[in-house]
């Protein structure tokens, strides 16, 4: 998995009834865009360091000049 600051990360729920976690990557600490990532979840205050598993996906943010 590779990501950049500003990318959106989603992690599927592990159990029936669990909701999908969605957040924005604020920092990338691994080499070449690899984890760990510091993420700001949309539903949980603060920033959290994560090592996402195979149930995670990254949607890359594309900056378009004005």
Steps between C-alpha positions, in 0.01 A plus 500: 500500500622846410351835594573870513395772741142599416394159368179344632525164675209263559499189716214252480326391821629174649171372641134505402363842590841669504514815291768589248770731638589794276777749557754733346870417510681786674852349520686214329783350707606205284731516201352539152153581636471187712352478853487596774261787434363771725129519424225740600180295504179680402314358802770507771672816625879526484765327295585130523800299381399188307653207312212409266432139408370340181146625567613862445489698178647836404339753268771729371440872517590686183585867538384707206662842464261796500 
